[in-house]
Amino acid sequence: MARTPRKDRGTAAGAVGLFVLVDPDVKEKVDKMAAAAGVSKVRLIEELVRRAETDADSRPAWWRDVADQQELPLKTA
């Protein structure tokens, strides 16, 4: 099995954790994308975020598509 290139030792100094749970299909896609690019999942996610276009309010440029989807109201107690 080929090794995925990782960051050099010591480059994680000062790094912070980003712990998320995602749907299995999202994880599978991230795994495939990282493998195809020959990089670690961390490197892939860092580059995706760095390259994402944002609007003046720091929202991803594509977010409007998501926000326009109809959402169910939250239940209140």
C-alpha positions as CSV (number, residue, x, y, z in Angstrom):
1,M,0.0,0.0,0.0
2,A,1.4,3.4,-1.0
3,R,2.1,5.9,1.8
4,T,0.2,9.2,1.7
5,P,2.6,12.2,1.9
6,R,2.2,13.9,5.3
7,K,3.4,17.2,6.6
8,D,7.0,17.3,8.0
9,R,7.5,16.6,11.6
10,G,7.0,19.7,13.8
11,T,4.7,21.4,11.4
12,A,1.7,20.6,13.7
13,A,3.1,22.8,16.5
14,G,0.5,25.4,17.2
15,A,-2.2,23.5,15.3
16,V,-5.7,23.2,16.7
17,G,-8.1,20.4,16.6
18,L,-11.1,20.4,14.3
19,F,-13.3,17.5,15.4
20,V,-16.4,16.7,13.4
21,L,-18.7,13.8,12.7
22,V,-19.8,13.4,9.1
23,D,-22.1,11.1,7.2
24,P,-20.4,7.9,6.0
25,D,-20.8,9.0,2.3
26,V,-19.0,12.3,3.0
27,K,-16.1,10.5,4.7
28,E,-15.9,8.0,1.8
29,K,-15.7,11.0,-0.6
30,V,-13.0,12.7,1.4
31,D,-11.0,9.4,1.6
32,K,-11.2,9.0,-2.2
33,M,-10.3,12.6,-2.9
34,A,-7.3,12.5,-0.7
35,A,-6.1,9.2,-2.1
36,A,-6.5,10.4,-5.7
37,A,-4.6,13.6,-4.9
38,G,-1.9,11.6,-3.0
39,V,-2.3,13.7,0.1
40,S,-3.5,13.1,3.7
41,K,-7.1,14.0,4.6
42,V,-5.8,16.8,6.8
43,R,-3.9,18.3,3.8
44,L,-6.9,18.0,1.5
45,I,-9.3,19.7,4.0
46,E,-6.8,22.5,4.7
47,E,-6.5,23.2,1.0
48,L,-10.2,23.0,0.3
49,V,-10.8,25.6,3.0
50,R,-7.9,27.8,2.0
51,R,-9.1,27.9,-1.6
52,A,-12.8,28.3,-0.9
53,E,-14.2,31.6,-2.2
54,T,-16.1,33.6,0.4
55,D,-18.3,36.6,0.4
56,A,-17.9,39.8,2.4
57,D,-19.4,38.1,5.4
58,S,-17.0,35.2,5.2
59,R,-19.7,32.8,4.0
60,P,-18.7,30.3,1.3
61,A,-19.7,31.8,-2.1
62,W,-21.8,28.7,-2.8
63,W,-23.6,28.8,0.5
64,R,-26.7,30.6,-0.9
65,D,-27.7,27.4,-2.6
66,V,-27.8,25.6,0.7
67,A,-29.5,28.5,2.5
68,D,-32.2,28.6,-0.2
69,Q,-33.3,25.0,0.6
70,Q,-36.4,24.8,2.6
71,E,-35.7,23.8,6.2
72,L,-38.2,22.6,8.8
73,P,-38.7,24.9,11.8
74,L,-37.0,23.8,15.0
75,K,-39.3,22.5,17.7
76,T,-39.4,24.6,20.8
77,A,-40.1,23.3,24.3
